[in-house]
């Protein structure tokens, strides 16, 4: 017979992973919305850590983080990419990337940055993303853009590269 303490010990011994979720926003010209964090070098997409200990799902996390970071409460569209990213000194990260859709002038004017975490935002054409995003995130964003353009299903990635 399994006891509650046996089950708790079993769960405590299981591997852990981190979970992040972000949204891919574009403007009518196809440029990608990037944000500049103040706590590390480089640029990123609106998004962040999924509060899974509080029962938050990746989709809910993407929406919450986007609302907190840029002030837009947007229901995430379809899942574009899932990326498995192992890293030194931390558990692996599973990153979910959702379609945020195309933002018009009104939505772009409504952006309000979370000053505690972000310095600025900008729209970057696909061909210039490499100058702003680190390799793994660049691969994730380009794969997601391809999924949007091709109308294909969710892309499975490892370290920003397609698998399968």
Secondary structure as UniProt FT lines:
FT   HELIX           4..12
FT   STRAND          18..27
FT   TURN            28..29
FT   STRAND          32..37
FT   STRAND          43..44
FT   STRAND          47..49
FT   HELIX           52..54
FT   HELIX           58..70
FT   STRAND          79..87
FT   TURN            88..89
FT   STRAND          90..103
FT   HELIX           105..109
FT   TURN            115..117
FT   STRAND          118..124
FT   HELIX           126..131
FT   HELIX           135..150
FT   STRAND          155..158
FT   TURN            159..160
FT   STRAND          161..162
//
